[in-house]
């Protein structure tokens, strides 16, 4: 439950577009609900600092939580950002997956090294794990993006800029919304990222698509927003006329003989068509295994054009962490936010390599209860006892439970991929009572409504009781209880040795055994599907894990500072997909040797499995 609600804007701005005006431009479902949400404000939740990296005097942050929750937290602390770049879902209808690699068993890897055999990446065993689904209808998406953009605007400084990265699926609709939120006068340009090296193949498109669009707005064009003209090298020098501005007009410069002055130009001003590499960077050093990763060169232009050193750069759909990484390298402060634990982990490890300093903060808005919303929604029928599909029900209902006395009981479950449905408030319960329930069969006597968060359970129950429009019983259930029940921590067996003469430090914690039921279940599902799809040309090759299970470990960290509270990484090892170690952010040519080392006596161990689940044990 939120601590309180933080207003999107302190007070209405004279002349600012309001939702009634927005309806004039684009009519869609849910406008009344959105209007009530905006009037209520942004939910402010409790936060917990999970980890501290370095002294972090600049206040850099990696925030796990939803965009609106993060903006409420920042606004409540009085933090304003100078530049926003966001790469939100595109409403493309696509699912995005992460390729999960089984690590080499340390003992096997050492044998390979001794035999001086070359590691072939194609031989690595891997399976795909669905990370998130970009599946929306237009009404829901436009409600969602409107609320998020309003939240972002509320923490932008008066001289700030915002870049919103989209594509053809929804970009033109969002352009209208941004005109409403930021004002048409504050629109600066459309930027088109041209994939000049994209391979189109035998496409059926009339004109193959080779661009994304980036909408560029400022908070207030009259407040002196930051902008630097950027240039790039030409392929070859060209002769150009030299000119000057006289009384606001362009005038060619001439010599004493009246002849136009020319010069050889080796660079050109960057325009709004950005000819950069394609979606996944060609540079082998950049990819971090994230489905929607953008190249650093793209963010170098955004950050270089619209910010100065020590300004705050924020990305509220941070993904692979490219915005934070580039901002840090260019000596800007950064705020990275994402709902996915994989995003936070990927960005954390990426920044650790560059010796950046930051805090990792978790907002207690319900997101932390599920590591991956897509996977949880796929498994929801297994998590709720007795829940089955029911074809006679509208899609609003997740399914139904059969009861010997009451018959069929429809069940509503909030969509964890849609933040707008997570909070059960008067708007949602009113919709259930007056829209969803009347459409049910007249024999229905009871419905069950699950929620992740609720404004006030007593207030909602009172609202239900006082509404006499239905005789159907409405039972409220907390989905967090269901999610808590299915969390099984990984099992870890260790032993610690004191080192006297060792390159890594004074203590080593060895992993003797690692068991992860969560990962093994995913591997089992993968093996079953592979067996069913096997052919003579492509025979079934199951993924087999050794008895000690060390292939399932991706990352280890030791805390020698505290045995509770926020994490201090005093010694860490990340194992890449080939089995090599990255020790305290530094790449090595050594295979992982079953241990993680530190200089002081370790108090706690954190282990991350290959799917991103982390377990902490005291030593």
N, C-alpha and C positions, 0 to 999 in steps of 0.2 A: 504494500500500500504506500502511495507517495507520502512524503513528509508534508508537502504542501504543493501548490501550483504556482508557477512563476509566469507572469504575463508575457505574452509574445512581444508586445510593445508597451512602453510605459503609459502611453495615452494615444488616442487617434491623432494622426497627422492631418492637418487641414489639406484637403484636395487629394488625399490618398484614396486609391481605388478600394472599394469594399466588396464583399461577396455578392451583394445584389447586382453590382456592376459586372462582376465576374460571370454571373448567370446570363447576362445579356450577351456576353461574348461566346460562352460555351456552356450549354445546359447539360448537366449530368446528374446521375443518381447520387444520393448521399450528401447533397449540399447542406441541408438543414443540420445533419449530424456534424458535418465539418464545422459549420458556423458555431454550434454549441461547444465543440472541442476548443476552438480558438478563443471563445469567450472565457472558458474555464482556465486556459493557460497550459503551460508545459509541466508535466509531472516531475517533481524533484524527489529523487530517491536517495537513500543512504549510499555512501561510497566506501570502498575499501582499497587501500593501497596494497597491491600484491607484491611488488618488487621495486627495488631502488637500484639503478645503474649509475654509478658515479655520484659526484656531488650535486649535479643537476641544478646549478645556480640559475640557469635560464628558465627553469620551470617547464621543460619539455614533457609531453605526456603521450602515452599510449592508453587510450580509453576503450575498454570493452563495454559496450552498451549501445543502445539505439541512438540515432542522431538526435532525436528530440530530447531524450534523457540527458545526453551529453551537453546539449545547448542549455538546458535548464541548470545543470551543474555549473557551467562556465558563467552563465548570466548571474547566478546567485553569488558567485565569487567575484563578480565585477570584472571578469576577463573579456577583453574585446580583441578580435582578430583583425589583421590587416589585409589578408588575402585568403580566399577560399577557392580551392579546386575540388570538385567532386565528380566522381565517375559512378553515378548511381545505376541501378538496374535500368535496362533500356525497354522493358516490357516487350522483350523479343520472343518470349515463349520458349526459351531454351533452358536446358538444365546444364549446369557446369560441374565438372568432376575433377578431382585431384587424383593423379596417378600415385599410388602408394607403393613404394618399393620395399620388399623384404630385404633387410640388411644381411650381409654375409655373417655367418657365425664366426666369431673371432678366431676360433681354433682352425676352422677351414681357411679363413683368409690368411692366416700366418703360414699355413702349408703352401698355399698358392704363391705367396711372396717368396718363400724359400726355394720353390721350384722355378722361380723367375718366369712365371706364366703371365701373359698379358690378360688383364680383365676385359671381358667383352660385355659392354652394357646391354646388348641384345639378349644376353643369357640371364640377365637379372630377372628374378621372378617378381611380378608386380600385379596389382589389381586396382581397379578404379573405385573411388569413393565419392559419391555424389555430395557436393559441397553446398550448393544452394540452387534454387529454381527461380528463374526470372519469368515467372508465369503470372500474368495479371490480365484483368480486363481493363478497358480504358477508364471506366468510372472509378474503380478502386485505385488504379494507379494515379490518376489525376488528383483524387482526394489526398492520397498519401504524399505525393510530391509537393502539393501545395502546402500541407502542414509542415513538412520538413524544410521547405524553403523559407517559410515564415519564421521557423525556429532559428535557422541559420542567420537570417537577416537581423534577428534580435540581438545577436552577439557580434555583429560586424561594426567596426568603427566607421565614423562618418567619411573617412578618406579611403575606405577599403574597396576592393574589387572582388568579383566572383566569376569563376569560369565553370560552366556546367557542361560536362562531356556526354553527348548523346549520339544517336544515329537516326536513321530514317523511320524507325518504328514509332517513335513518340516525340521526336525533337520539335516538330512544328507545333504540336499542342503545347509543349512546355514553353515555347517562345511566347505564346499568348499569356500563359500563366505568369511568366517572369515580367512581362510588360505590366501586368496588374500589380504584382508584388513590389517590384523595384521602380516602376514607372517607365514609360516609353522614352522619356528624355534621358534616362540613365543607361539605356542600351548603347553599347559601343560598337559591336561587330559580331558577325558570325565568322568563326575560324573553321576552315576545312582541313582536316588532317588527311592528306592524300597518301595512300599506300602505293607508292610508285613501283614497288617490287612485289605486289600481290599477284599470285598466279590465279587467274580466273578459271582456266580450264574450259570445259564444254558447258558453259552456263546457259540457262534458258532466259536470263534477263535480257530485255531489249538493249539496254546499255548497262554493262556490268558495273556494279557499285564498287567504288574504290576509295570512299571517304567516310569519316565520322564527322560530326559537327560539334563545335564547342561554342556555346553561347556566352558572350562576354558582356557583363554589366558592371556598373559601379554603384556604390551605395548613394552617393550624392555627387553629381558631376560638378557642382558649384563649390565643393569643399576642398579642391586641390588634390584629387586622387593621384596616386603614384603611377607613373608610366614612363618607361624608357624605350626609345626606339631601338630596335635590334637590327643588326646587319649580319650578313653571311658572305663568305667568299664566293666569287663568281667562278664558273668553270674555266673561263679565260677572260683576260682584260678586254674592255670595250671602250671606244672613244665616246665621251659624253660632253655636252655643252655645260659650261659653268654658268650658274644663275644666282640671282639674289632676289629677296623680297623687297619691293619698293611700294610703300603705301598699301600693303596687303596684297599686292599683285606680283606674280613671277615675272622677272625681267632678266634676259640674257646679259651676261657680263661681256663687255667688249674692250679691246685694247685701244691704244692711242690712235690707231688707224681705222677704228670703227669695225674691226673684224671680231667676230664672235670668238671668245676664248674657250678652248677645249682642253680636256685632260683625260688620261687613261684611268678608268675606274676598275679596281680589282675586287670590289665588294658591292653588294646591293642591299637595299633596305628590305627586311622581311615583310611580306604582305600577309594577307589573311588565308593564303593557301600554303600549308606547311608540308613540305615534301620530306617526310621522315620515313624511317623503316616501318615495316608492317606490324601487325598486332603483337606478335611475340618478337622481341628484339633479336636481331641477327647476331649481335655480340654474344659470344659464348659465356662471358662473365656476368651478364645481367640476369638471365632467367632464374627464377627461384621456385619454379614448379607451381605457379599460381595461374589459374585458367585465364583470367582477364587482365594479366599484367600489362602495363604500358611501359614504353621505353623511357629511360631517364632523359633523353634528349627532348622529349615532349614537355616534361615538367621543367627542364632548364629554361625553356622559352617562356613558359607561364610565369615562373618565379622570377626570372631575370627581368621580364618586362614590367611586372606589377608589384615589386617589393624591393626594399632596401635591406641591408644587413641589420640583423637584430629585430626585424619585424616578425610578427607571428603569422605563420602559414598553417592553415588548417585543412584537413581532408576528413570528412565525416562518413565516407564510404571507402575507407583507406585501402582495402584489398591487400596487395602485395607490399605496400609500404613505400612505393616509389616516391610519393610526395614528401614524406618525412625524410627519406634517404637523401634526396636532392636538396631539400631545404637545409638539412644539417650540413651537407658538403658546402653549400653556398653561404654558410654562417647566418642562417635564419633560425629563429625559434620555431618549433613545430608542435602541432597537436594532431595525432592520428586517432581516428575513431572507427570502430567496426563492431558488428554484432558477432562475428565469427571468431572462435578461439584460434582457428588456423591462421587467420589474418594477423592476430596479435602475436602469435608465435613466430610466424614468418618475418614480420616486421622487427620484432625483438631481436631475432638472430641476425637479420640483415644489418641493423644498426649497431649491434654488438661488434661486428667485424670492423666497423669504422671508428670504434671507440667513442661513439656518441653517448651522451649522458641523458637519462630520462627516467621517469617513474611510470610504472604500469598500474593503472587504476581500473577497478571493476565497479560498475554501477549496479546496485542491487535492484534491477528493474525486471527480474525474472529471466533475462537472457541467459544468465550463467547456469540456469538449471538444465539447459540442453546445449550440448556442444555444437550440434549441427541441426538447425530447424528442419531441413529437408529430410534427413534420416529419421528424425523423431516423428514427423508427420507420416512417413512411410510405415513406421512401426506402431502407430498410435492404436490400431485395433488389437495389437498383441498386448499393449500396455494396460488397456481398460478391460477388466474382466467381463466377458460375455458380449462384448460389442461386435456386432456383425453388420455386413452390408444389408441394406433394405431398399430394393428397387422402387418401391412405392413412395419413398420419401423424396422430398426436394433436396437439392444439393446443399442447402443450408445446413442440413443435419448430417453429421458424420456417419451415422448408422443408427442401430437400435439394439436394445437389450430385451430379451424375452422374459416375461415374469408370469408365473403360474396363475397369479390372482389378477394382475393388472393388464396382462396381455403385452402388446408391443409398447416399449418406452423409447421414443426418439431421444437421441443424444446429440447435443451441440458441443463441439470442441473448437476453440479458437484456432485460427490458422497461425501457426507460429512464424510463418514467413511474412505475415502481414501485421505490422505493429498496430494498426488501427483497430484490429479485432481482439487484441490481447487484454485490453482493459474493459472490465464489465462495469458499465455505468448506467445511469438512467436512460440514456439514449439507446444503448444496446438492449436493455431489458424491455424497454418500450417497444422496440422493433420486434422482439421475440413475442411479446404479448399480443400486439395488434397486427402483425404481418405474418410471422412464421407459424404461430399456433393456429390461427383461423384457417390456414391452408391445409392443416392436417385432417386426417379422417376423423369423423365425429365420434368414433369409438375410443379414441386416445384419451386416457385418463391422467397420464403423468408424462412429464418430460424432464430430462436431466440436463443442466447447463453447467459445463465446466468453464473455469476461468483461470488465467495465470495471475492477473492482478484485478483488484476491485476497489472502487472508490471508498465505499463504506458498506460492509455486509449488512449491518443493521438497517441502514438507510435503504438499501436495495430490497431487503425483505419487507420492510414497511411499505415501500412503493408497490410491491407485488400484492400484498395483503389488501391495500386500499383500492386497488384496481379490480372492479367487479365485472370486467368485460369477459372473463373466461373462468370456467370451473376446472380447468386442467391444473393439476398440481405441478408446481415448478420447484425442483430440488436443485440447489446450488452446490457444486463440488469444486474443490481446489485442485487444479491439475498438477500443481507443484508436488502434492502428496504422491501422485502416480509417478511423476518423474523421479522423485527422490527414491522411491522403492526400487527402481530398476538400476540405480547407480551402484555398480560393483567395482571397487577399486582393484587395480592390478596387484598381484602378489609378488613380493620381492624378497629374495634371500641374499644377504650380504655378509662379508667379513671385512674388517679394517686392519691394515698393517701400517706400522710406523716405518718410514723410510729414512735412512741415514744419509745415503749418498745417491740422490736421484735428481734428475734434471727438472722434474715437475714440482717437487715440494716435499714436505715432511710427512704427509699421510696419504695413503691410497685406500679407497673403498672399492672392493671387488664385488661384482655382481655374480653370484653363484647360480641363481635361478630367477627366471622372470616368467610369470604366467599372466596372460591378459585374455580373459574370457570374451571381452568385447571384440578384440581383434580376431581371435580365433573363430568367433561366430561369423565375422565378415569373410574370413578366408574360407570357412565351410560353405557359405552361400556362393562364393565365387567358384569353388571347386564343383559344387552341384550344377551350376549353370554351365560351366565348361564341359562337364561330363555329358550333359544333354546336347550340347552343340558340337560335340566332337565328330570329326569325319575321318575317313581313311587318310586323306591328305594332311589333315590337321588332327592328329590323335590327341587324346586327353592326357595332359601332363599336370597332375595335381600339385598344388603348393604344399609342401611338407615342412613342418617346423620341428626342430630338434627338441629333445627332452628338456634342455636347459632354457630354451626359448629366447636366447640372447639376440636372435635375428629380429625380434620385434621391438628393439630399443633404438630410438633415434637421438635422444638427448639426455644428458645427466648433468646435475649441478649440485654442488655442496655449499651449505651455509655454515660458516664457522663463527658467525657474528651473533646469531640469535636462534633459539630453539622454538620460537613462535612469532606470529605477526608477519610483517612484510618480509619478502625474501631478499637476501643478500647473496649474490652469486660470487663466492670466494674461490671457486674453481669449477670449471665446466668443460664438458666434451660434447661436441655434436658429431654424429657419425653420418657421413654423406652416403648416397645410394651405392657407392662403390666400396664402402667399408672403411674409407680413410677418415682420420680424425681432424676436426677443427677444434683446437685447444684454446680456450679463452679468446675465441674470435679469430685465431690465427690458423691458417691452413697448414697441414703437414702432409708428408708423404708416408706417414705411418698408419698401419691398420690399427683399428681399435683393439685393445688388449684386455678387455673385460673390466677395466677400472677407470676411476676418475680420481684426480689428485688435488691436493691443496696444501698450503704451508702450515696452517694452524689446525688444531684438532677439530674435525668436523662434528657438527651437532645434528644436522638434518641432511637428508638426501632427497632430491627431486628427480624423478624419472619420467620421461615423456615417451610414449609408445609411437609407432610409425603412423598411427592415425590421429595423433595429437592429444590424446588423453594424458593428463599428468597426475602422478601420485606422489605424495610426500610422506616420508617415514622418518621418525626420529632414530638416531644412531646410538 
